[in-house]
Amino acid sequence: GLKIGLSLNSATPWVHPFGVPGVTVLFPLAIGMTISPKLIPSSFSLIGGMEIGGTSGRVTVNVDVTDFSEVAFRTEIENFDLGRIVTSIADCNQCITGVGKTLSTASIDRFEASFNPNPLGETVVTVAGVHSVIPAGTNLEIENLNIWNIIRVVKAQLNV
């Protein structure tokens, strides 16, 4: 099939894209797809990152509808604080003492999850010259999870 890809790269992040407060796009960004001879997309890939209110995250997604062993994803999130995210997007300093403070008790220092059923091992996703590696199996890692002081997890790891 026909492969189409686009990557964007910059030495500096894109702060407040399209005027959205509290949001920063992290580079590189890449999106790609394969179109079958019948002009139907048969695969889709995305690699990118974003920061919202001090919370940063990266994602890699690879979907191939013709071969489900090629379906894989990986996401990483650091310094997640629901209160900071809401107040940075709302651009509201007074929210920090009210709603923001309450929401800040929902936080996580680090979260990483991946799913890759490929029996041959890790999958390297390449889109328009941008590469990302997805480890084999199902993996989940959590550090310092706090949900409104009801659920607390210091560290958890699952590798299947």
Accessible surface in RSA format (square Angstrom, percent):
REM  Atomic radii and reference values for relative SASA: ProtOr
REM  Chains: A
REM  Algorithm: Lee & Richards
REM  Probe-radius: 1.40
REM  Slices: 20
REM RES _ NUM      All-atoms   Total-Side   Main-Chain    Non-polar    All polar
REM                ABS   REL    ABS   REL    ABS   REL    ABS   REL    ABS   REL
RES GLY A   1    81.60 100.6   0.00   N/A  81.60 100.6  12.00  32.9  69.60 155.9
RES LEU A   2   113.69  63.3 104.84  75.0   8.85  22.2 110.29  77.5   3.41   9.2
RES LYS A   3   167.01  81.5 142.40  87.4  24.61  58.6  86.55  77.9  80.46  85.7
RES ILE A   4    85.90  48.9  78.85  58.7   7.05  17.0  83.18  59.9   2.71   7.4
RES GLY A   5    44.02  54.3   0.00   N/A  44.02  54.3   8.80  24.1  35.23  78.9
RES LEU A   6   104.04  57.9 100.98  72.2   3.06   7.7 103.04  72.4   1.00   2.7
RES SER A   7    41.64  35.2  22.86  30.5  18.78  43.3   0.55   1.2  41.09  57.6
RES LEU A   8    89.16  49.7  86.64  62.0   2.53   6.4  89.16  62.6   0.00   0.0
RES ASN A   9   116.92  80.6  82.74  80.0  34.18  82.3  27.89  67.1  89.03  86.1
RES SER A  10    51.92  43.9  29.65  39.6  22.27  51.3  24.32  51.8  27.60  38.7
RES ALA A  11   112.81 103.7  63.04  97.3  49.77 113.2  75.52 106.4  37.29  98.8
RES THR A  12    92.34  65.7  89.85  91.1   2.49   5.9  66.55  89.4  25.79  39.0
RES PRO A  13    65.58  47.8  53.49  48.8  12.09  43.9  54.51  45.0  11.07  68.8
RES TRP A  14   101.45  40.7  96.49  46.7   4.96  11.6  82.14  43.8  19.31  31.3
RES VAL A  15    83.80  55.1  67.09  60.7  16.71  40.3  67.09  58.3  16.71  45.3
RES HIS A  16    89.25  48.8  82.07  57.0   7.18  18.4  57.24  59.0  32.01  37.2
RES PRO A  17     9.55   7.0   9.46   8.6   0.09   0.3   9.46   7.8   0.09   0.5
RES PHE A  18   181.00  90.6 139.45  86.4  41.55 108.1 154.48  93.7  26.52  75.9
RES GLY A  19    62.16  76.7   0.00   N/A  62.16  76.7  34.56  94.8  27.61  61.8
RES VAL A  20    61.24  40.3  59.34  53.7   1.89   4.6  61.24  53.2   0.00   0.0
RES PRO A  21    45.25  33.0  43.90  40.0   1.35   4.9  45.25  37.4   0.00   0.0
RES GLY A  22    19.90  24.5   0.00   N/A  19.90  24.5  14.49  39.8   5.41  12.1
RES VAL A  23    12.91   8.5  12.63  11.4   0.28   0.7  12.63  11.0   0.28   0.8
RES THR A  24    18.89  13.4  18.89  19.2   0.00   0.0   5.25   7.0  13.65  20.6
RES VAL A  25    12.32   8.1  12.32  11.2   0.00   0.0  12.32  10.7   0.00   0.0
RES LEU A  26    38.10  21.2  37.77  27.0   0.33   0.8  38.10  26.8   0.00   0.0
RES PHE A  27    43.87  21.9  18.73  11.6  25.14  65.4  18.84  11.4  25.03  71.6
RES PRO A  28    39.69  28.9  39.69  36.2   0.00   0.0  39.69  32.8   0.00   0.0
RES LEU A  29    42.15  23.5  41.66  29.8   0.49   1.2  41.70  29.3   0.45   1.2
RES ALA A  30     2.92   2.7   0.00   0.0   2.92   6.6   2.20   3.1   0.72   1.9
RES ILE A  31    75.05  42.7  74.12  55.2   0.93   2.2  74.12  53.4   0.93   2.5
RES GLY A  32     9.10  11.2   0.00   N/A   9.10  11.2   9.10  25.0   0.00   0.0
RES MET A  33    67.65  35.0  61.10  40.4   6.55  15.6  54.54  46.4  13.11  17.4
RES THR A  34    23.50  16.7  23.50  23.8   0.00   0.0  15.24  20.5   8.26  12.5
RES ILE A  35    29.09  16.6  28.58  21.3   0.52   1.2  28.58  20.6   0.52   1.4
RES SER A  36    27.74  23.4  24.07  32.1   3.67   8.5  23.27  49.6   4.47   6.3
RES PRO A  37   126.46  92.2  89.71  81.8  36.76 133.6 102.82  84.9  23.64 146.9
RES LYS A  38   170.66  83.3 146.36  89.8  24.30  57.9  99.14  89.2  71.52  76.2
RES LEU A  39   146.94  81.8 126.17  90.3  20.77  52.2 126.17  88.6  20.77  55.9
RES ILE A  40   104.03  59.2 103.49  77.1   0.54   1.3 103.96  74.9   0.07   0.2
RES PRO A  41    73.96  53.9  64.12  58.5   9.84  35.8  64.12  52.9   9.84  61.2
RES SER A  42    16.67  14.1  15.77  21.0   0.90   2.1   8.00  17.0   8.67  12.1
RES SER A  43    23.33  19.7  19.39  25.9   3.94   9.1  13.72  29.2   9.61  13.5
RES PHE A  44    71.64  35.8  71.33  44.2   0.30   0.8  71.59  43.4   0.05   0.1
RES SER A  45    13.97  11.8  13.68  18.3   0.29   0.7   2.11   4.5  11.86  16.6
RES LEU A  46    58.17  32.4  58.17  41.6   0.00   0.0  58.17  40.9   0.00   0.0
RES ILE A  47     7.41   4.2   7.41   5.5   0.00   0.0   7.41   5.3   0.00   0.0
RES GLY A  48     3.90   4.8   0.00   N/A   3.90   4.8   3.59   9.8   0.32   0.7
RES GLY A  49     8.35  10.3   0.00   N/A   8.35  10.3   4.28  11.7   4.08   9.1
RES MET A  50    87.82  45.5  84.60  56.0   3.22   7.7  70.00  59.5  17.82  23.6
RES GLU A  51    61.70  35.4  61.42  46.5   0.28   0.7   2.12   4.1  59.58  48.6
RES ILE A  52    44.02  25.1  43.85  32.7   0.18   0.4  43.85  31.6   0.18   0.5
RES GLY A  53    14.03  17.3   0.00   N/A  14.03  17.3  12.03  33.0   2.00   4.5
RES GLY A  54    37.61  46.4   0.00   N/A  37.61  46.4  23.43  64.3  14.18  31.8
RES THR A  55    12.02   8.6  10.17  10.3   1.85   4.4  10.17  13.7   1.85   2.8
RES SER A  56    28.48  24.1  27.67  36.9   0.81   1.9  13.11  27.9  15.37  21.5
RES GLY A  57    19.02  23.5   0.00   N/A  19.02  23.5  16.41  45.0   2.61   5.8
RES ARG A  58    81.38  34.2  77.66  39.6   3.73   8.9  54.48  74.5  26.91  16.3
RES VAL A  59    50.63  33.3  48.01  43.5   2.62   6.3  49.53  43.0   1.10   3.0
RES THR A  60     6.76   4.8   6.53   6.6   0.23   0.6   0.04   0.1   6.72  10.2
RES VAL A  61    38.64  25.4  38.64  35.0   0.00   0.0  38.64  33.6   0.00   0.0
RES ASN A  62    20.47  14.1  20.47  19.8   0.00   0.0   0.06   0.1  20.41  19.7
RES VAL A  63    49.70  32.7  49.61  44.9   0.10   0.2  49.61  43.1   0.10   0.3
RES ASP A  64    28.37  19.9  28.37  28.2   0.00   0.0   1.95   4.6  26.42  26.3
RES VAL A  65    84.72  55.7  69.80  63.2  14.92  36.0  69.80  60.6  14.92  40.5
RES THR A  66   106.13  75.5  67.59  68.5  38.54  91.8  60.65  81.5  45.48  68.7
RES ASP A  67    62.08  43.5  57.46  57.2   4.62  10.9  20.39  48.0  41.69  41.6
RES PHE A  68   145.36  72.7 136.62  84.6   8.74  22.7 137.02  83.1   8.33  23.9
RES SER A  69    42.46  35.9  35.57  47.5   6.88  15.9  26.05  55.5  16.40  23.0
RES GLU A  70    56.25  32.3  55.45  42.0   0.80   1.9  14.96  28.9  41.29  33.7
RES VAL A  71    37.61  24.8  37.61  34.1   0.00   0.0  37.61  32.7   0.00   0.0
RES ALA A  72     1.80   1.7   0.44   0.7   1.36   3.1   0.97   1.4   0.83   2.2
RES PHE A  73    80.55  40.3  80.55  49.9   0.00   0.0  80.55  48.8   0.00   0.0
RES ARG A  74    55.51  23.3  54.79  27.9   0.71   1.7   4.44   6.1  51.06  30.9
RES THR A  75    28.25  20.1  27.95  28.3   0.30   0.7  17.66  23.7  10.58  16.0
RES GLU A  76    58.97  33.9  58.29  44.1   0.69   1.6   9.55  18.5  49.42  40.4
RES ILE A  77    51.81  29.5  51.61  38.4   0.20   0.5  51.69  37.2   0.12   0.3
RES GLU A  78    77.63  44.6  77.63  58.7   0.00   0.0  13.37  25.9  64.27  52.5
RES ASN A  79    78.42  54.1  73.34  70.9   5.08  12.2  12.97  31.2  65.45  63.3
RES PHE A  80    59.51  29.8  57.35  35.5   2.16   5.6  57.35  34.8   2.16   6.2
RES ASP A  81    19.29  13.5  19.29  19.2   0.00   0.0   2.27   5.3  17.02  17.0
RES LEU A  82    48.54  27.0  48.54  34.7   0.00   0.0  48.54  34.1   0.00   0.0
RES GLY A  83     1.22   1.5   0.00   N/A   1.22   1.5   1.22   3.3   0.00   0.0
RES ARG A  84   102.91  43.2 100.56  51.3   2.36   5.6  57.21  78.2  45.70  27.7
RES ILE A  85    26.13  14.9  26.13  19.5   0.00   0.0  26.13  18.8   0.00   0.0
RES VAL A  86    54.15  35.6  50.38  45.6   3.77   9.1  53.38  46.4   0.77   2.1
RES THR A  87    14.54  10.3  10.92  11.1   3.62   8.6   3.07   4.1  11.47  17.3
RES SER A  88    29.38  24.8  16.60  22.2  12.78  29.4  26.90  57.3   2.48   3.5
RES ILE A  89    74.15  42.2  67.61  50.4   6.54  15.8  67.61  48.7   6.54  17.8
RES ALA A  90    58.23  53.5  27.09  41.8  31.14  70.8  38.45  54.1  19.78  52.4
RES ASP A  91   112.07  78.5  87.18  86.8  24.89  58.9  11.21  26.4 100.85 100.6
RES CYS A  92    37.01  28.0  29.79  33.2   7.21  17.0  15.26  38.7  21.75  23.4
RES ASN A  93   130.18  89.8 117.87 113.9  12.32  29.7  29.61  71.3 100.57  97.2
RES GLN A  94   154.78  86.5 142.13 103.9  12.65  30.1  55.72 118.6  99.06  75.1
RES CYS A  95    33.39  25.3  26.86  30.0   6.54  15.4   7.06  17.9  26.34  28.4
RES ILE A  96    96.81  55.1  96.42  71.8   0.39   0.9  96.59  69.6   0.21   0.6
RES THR A  97   110.93  78.9  91.85  93.1  19.08  45.5  74.11  99.5  36.82  55.7
RES GLY A  98    38.76  47.8   0.00   N/A  38.76  47.8  37.29 102.3   1.47   3.3
RES VAL A  99    94.55  62.2  89.84  81.3   4.71  11.4  93.12  80.9   1.44   3.9
RES GLY A 100     2.36   2.9   0.00   N/A   2.36   2.9   2.23   6.1   0.13   0.3
RES LYS A 101   143.78  70.1 137.63  84.4   6.15  14.7  84.11  75.7  59.68  63.6
RES THR A 102    84.95  60.4  78.59  79.7   6.36  15.1  57.02  76.6  27.93  42.2
RES LEU A 103    35.86  20.0  35.86  25.7   0.00   0.0  35.86  25.2   0.00   0.0
RES SER A 104    39.24  33.2  30.53  40.7   8.71  20.1  19.93  42.4  19.30  27.0
RES THR A 105    43.22  30.7  41.26  41.8   1.95   4.7  39.89  53.6   3.33   5.0
RES ALA A 106     8.02   7.4   7.87  12.1   0.15   0.3   8.02  11.3   0.00   0.0
RES SER A 107    29.97  25.3  27.60  36.8   2.37   5.5  11.52  24.5  18.45  25.8
RES ILE A 108    15.09   8.6  14.27  10.6   0.82   2.0  14.47  10.4   0.62   1.7
RES ASP A 109    68.97  48.3  65.08  64.8   3.89   9.2  14.59  34.3  54.38  54.2
RES ARG A 110    62.30  26.2  62.30  31.8   0.00   0.0  23.29  31.8  39.01  23.6
RES PHE A 111    50.93  25.5  50.59  31.3   0.34   0.9  50.59  30.7   0.34   1.0
RES GLU A 112    22.89  13.1  22.35  16.9   0.54   1.3   3.26   6.3  19.62  16.0
RES ALA A 113    13.91  12.8  13.77  21.2   0.14   0.3  13.91  19.6   0.00   0.0
RES SER A 114     2.64   2.2   0.70   0.9   1.94   4.5   0.00   0.0   2.64   3.7
RES PHE A 115    79.55  39.8  79.55  49.3   0.00   0.0  79.55  48.2   0.00   0.0
RES ASN A 116     0.84   0.6   0.12   0.1   0.72   1.7   0.00   0.0   0.84   0.8
RES PRO A 117    57.55  41.9  31.72  28.9  25.83  93.9  42.63  35.2  14.92  92.7
RES ASN A 118    23.43  16.2  19.20  18.6   4.23  10.2   0.54   1.3  22.88  22.1
RES PRO A 119   118.65  86.5  77.39  70.5  41.25 150.0  89.48  73.9  29.16 181.2
RES LEU A 120   166.77  92.9 129.75  92.8  37.02  93.1 135.50  95.2  31.27  84.1
RES GLY A 121    21.61  26.7   0.00   N/A  21.61  26.7  20.95  57.5   0.66   1.5
RES GLU A 122   107.91  62.0  85.77  64.9  22.15  52.7  24.96  48.3  82.95  67.7
RES THR A 123    12.63   9.0   9.48   9.6   3.15   7.5  11.95  16.1   0.68   1.0
RES VAL A 124    83.70  55.1  58.36  52.8  25.33  61.0  58.36  50.7  25.33  68.7
RES VAL A 125     5.94   3.9   2.26   2.0   3.68   8.9   5.94   5.2   0.00   0.0
RES THR A 126    75.02  53.4  45.76  46.4  29.26  69.7  37.11  49.8  37.91  57.3
RES VAL A 127     6.37   4.2   3.75   3.4   2.62   6.3   6.37   5.5   0.00   0.0
RES ALA A 128    48.97  45.0   9.65  14.9  39.33  89.5  29.08  41.0  19.89  52.7
RES GLY A 129    58.99  72.7   0.00   N/A  58.99  72.7  32.17  88.3  26.82  60.1
RES VAL A 130    18.89  12.4  15.30  13.8   3.60   8.7  18.89  16.4   0.00   0.0
RES HIS A 131   122.19  66.8  95.73  66.5  26.46  67.7  70.67  72.8  51.52  59.9
RES SER A 132    21.34  18.0  14.48  19.3   6.86  15.8  10.13  21.6  11.21  15.7
RES VAL A 133    60.08  39.5  55.88  50.6   4.20  10.1  55.88  48.6   4.20  11.4
RES ILE A 134     0.00   0.0   0.00   0.0   0.00   0.0   0.00   0.0   0.00   0.0
RES PRO A 135    45.07  32.8  43.99  40.1   1.08   3.9  45.07  37.2   0.00   0.0
RES ALA A 136    44.48  40.9  29.20  45.1  15.27  34.7  29.34  41.3  15.13  40.1
RES GLY A 137    22.62  27.9   0.00   N/A  22.62  27.9  20.85  57.2   1.76   4.0
RES THR A 138    50.78  36.1  50.44  51.1   0.34   0.8  35.56  47.8  15.22  23.0
RES ASN A 139    25.41  17.5  24.06  23.3   1.35   3.2  12.30  29.6  13.10  12.7
RES LEU A 140    56.98  31.7  56.83  40.7   0.16   0.4  56.98  40.0   0.00   0.0
RES GLU A 141    45.76  26.3  45.76  34.6   0.00   0.0   4.57   8.8  41.19  33.6
RES ILE A 142    25.22  14.4  24.96  18.6   0.26   0.6  24.96  18.0   0.26   0.7
RES GLU A 143    50.38  28.9  50.38  38.1   0.00   0.0   6.89  13.3  43.49  35.5
RES ASN A 144    71.68  49.4  63.68  61.5   8.00  19.3  19.76  47.6  51.92  50.2
RES LEU A 145    34.90  19.4  32.16  23.0   2.74   6.9  32.16  22.6   2.74   7.4
RES ASN A 146    25.09  17.3  25.09  24.2   0.00   0.0  10.06  24.2  15.03  14.5
RES ILE A 147    55.08  31.3  55.08  41.0   0.00   0.0  55.08  39.7   0.00   0.0
RES TRP A 148   109.24  43.8  97.68  47.3  11.56  27.1  94.35  50.3  14.88  24.1
RES ASN A 149    86.93  59.9  61.62  59.6  25.30  60.9  22.67  54.6  64.26  62.1
RES ILE A 150   145.60  82.9 113.26  84.4  32.34  78.0 117.64  84.7  27.96  75.9
RES ILE A 151    88.66  50.5  85.66  63.8   3.00   7.2  88.66  63.8   0.00   0.0
RES ARG A 152   162.50  68.2 131.43  67.0  31.07  74.0  50.78  69.4 111.72  67.7
RES VAL A 153    42.40  27.9  37.39  33.8   5.01  12.1  41.49  36.1   0.91   2.5
RES VAL A 154   120.27  79.1 112.92 102.2   7.36  17.7 113.55  98.7   6.72  18.2
RES LYS A 155   140.01  68.3 112.87  69.3  27.14  64.6  65.20  58.7  74.81  79.7
RES ALA A 156    41.65  38.3  33.15  51.2   8.50  19.3  40.73  57.4   0.92   2.4
RES GLN A 157   108.56  60.7  71.01  51.9  37.55  89.4  19.48  41.5  89.08  67.6
RES LEU A 158    89.39  49.8  86.97  62.2   2.42   6.1  89.18  62.6   0.21   0.6
RES ASN A 159    89.35  61.6  58.54  56.6  30.81  74.2  28.98  69.7  60.37  58.3
RES VAL A 160   122.23  80.4  82.75  74.9  39.49  95.2 113.13  98.3   9.10  24.7
END  Absolute sums over single chains surface
CHAIN  1 A     9548.2       7859.3       1689.0       6402.5       3145.8
END  Absolute sums over all chains
TOTAL          9548.2       7859.3       1689.0       6402.5       3145.8
